[in-house]
Amino acid sequence: MPTPHLTNEPWDEHLIRYGMPFAPRLIEKACGTLLWDSEGREILDFTSGQMCATIGHNHPRIVQAIRDACEGALHLFSGMLSPPVVALSQRLAQMLPPNLSKSLFLSTGGEANEAALKLAKLHSGKFEVVGFTGSWHGMTSGAQSVNYVAGRKGYGPMMPGSLTLPAPNPYHCPVRHCRDACDGTCLEVGFDMVDAQSTGALAAVIAEPIESSGGVIVPPAGYWQKVREHCEKRGMLLIFDEAQTAFGRLGRDFAFQHFGVEPDILTLSKTLGGGLPLSATVISEAMERDAHAKGFIHPTSHVSDPLPAQVALAVLDVLAEEDLNARALEMGEHLSAGLHHLQQKHEIIGDVRGFGLLQGVELVRDRETRAPDAATGRAITSRCMELGLSMNIVSVGAMAAIWRIAPPLTVTRAEIDRGITILDQAIGEVLAEGKRAAAE
Ligand SMILES: Cc1ncc(COP(=O)(O)O)c(C=O)c1O
């Protein structure tokens, strides 16, 4: 998380700061890949809002679904079901393998992970949960306990039994063993450490198939199979958190399809609602039966609400009708080529990596040591915003500063080219200014 700061604008006088700095402009309108501020200036959105607006902001089908829900029902007693919720549960079951056929619909990713952790514990009768360094699973206490990228300091004890594995980051090998190609040693060392720390109650591993906030970490081929084997050896469940990776961003409906490993529990959020708050925890029929028999409870105010379910059905329709999986791969290749071109031009870009329309650009002070250049990265990010491009820079502790670039899947070639041109200009200007200042 970047250092919090005040924008000193009149509009944030009565708001609590919650992490990243507030943008220096008020946004009044959003459509497709574009935003407009209160003075009518256009901004390209290369973050899909908070990674949710995968089919573009205010897609007409989302707007229509909201209108339809207004004609039907928006919110109901938690024990009541509605046609959109039933239809969405059936739709997901059709898209997913047979062992992922039962859904619970909640509002946020944190909530879906909270439910996943509770189900894993109840079903297994154990309580230890292993997360990855650099992971982000939400801000509720259980989910935050297995977040290792930020937010652990200052709030007292995390959930008992929260353990960690090193993320397979070949650019910064966590066990100082590999460089640029992970051979999986970190996973073996990691499970040795987990075994050493465990009290004998290992319930689950929770993971993002491609770690996003942790710096867009793409694991090597066969990695998730090895994790799965380690889980099976220890009787642990595997939870995949596909908040960001499901529904097209990586060119498939679900990222686990790329890796050929099915989780025992799948959580979906951000991209399911296309910008409205909706999440899902998905498990097998057998696990659902067992959890129910053991008294599983998780009603929330907005569990099974019809409005977001109606919107999710529209999101899934658009994903299929506009063939956004294929588009994400095609546009992702174009974006990646543009970013690699910038890497050749600007020394500050140490690495470009990613998959589909989830690309990470790592900013370094020197390509050999790979020390991060977060300050320059932040200055370039601000300059991009002035020039009309919204970018997100994520910091992974003191280790790395990375732009996570993820425009909506509906982005056009021309919009990608425009974004790359702005980024090029912003990097050039900020670096030139830095050199000028150093020479004075
Ligand atoms: C992978 C992942 N899981 C869970 C969450 C939490 O989702 P929410 O903010 O909706 O609670 C996030 C949010 O950034 C995320 O990136």
The ligand as an SDF file (V2000), in Angstrom:
LIG
                    3D

 16 16  0  0  0  0  0  0  0  0999 V2000
   -7.4310  -11.5820   -4.6800 C   0  0  0  0  0  0  0  0  0  0  0  0
   -8.3560  -10.7750   -3.8170 C   0  0  0  0  0  0  0  0  0  0  0  0
   -9.1410  -11.3960   -2.9440 N   0  0  0  0  0  0  0  0  0  0  0  0
   -9.9830  -10.7350   -2.1530 C   0  0  0  0  0  0  0  0  0  0  0  0
  -10.0510   -9.3600   -2.1910 C   0  0  0  0  0  0  0  0  0  0  0  0
  -10.9690   -8.6420   -1.2730 C   0  0  0  0  0  0  0  0  0  0  0  0
  -12.1010   -8.2460   -1.9410 O   0  0  0  0  0  0  0  0  0  0  0  0
  -13.0280   -7.1170   -1.3150 P   0  0  0  0  0  0  0  0  0  0  0  0
  -12.2170   -5.8670   -1.3170 O   0  0  0  0  0  0  0  0  0  0  0  0
  -14.1960   -7.0830   -2.2230 O   0  0  0  0  0  0  0  0  0  0  0  0
  -13.3840   -7.5650    0.0640 O   0  0  0  0  0  0  0  0  0  0  0  0
   -9.2650   -8.6600   -3.0950 C   0  0  0  0  0  0  0  0  0  0  0  0
   -9.3290   -7.1990   -3.1550 C   0  0  0  0  0  0  0  0  0  0  0  0
   -8.4900   -6.5240   -3.6680 O   0  0  0  0  0  0  0  0  0  0  0  0
   -8.3830   -9.3820   -3.9320 C   0  0  0  0  0  0  0  0  0  0  0  0
   -7.5890   -8.7720   -4.7960 O   0  0  0  0  0  0  0  0  0  0  0  0
  1  2  1  0
  2  3  1  0
  2 15  2  0
  3  4  2  0
  4  5  1  0
  5  6  1  0
  5 12  2  0
  6  7  1  0
  7  8  1  0
  8  9  2  0
  8 10  1  0
  8 11  1  0
 12 13  1  0
 12 15  1  0
 13 14  2  0
 15 16  1  0
M  END
$$$$
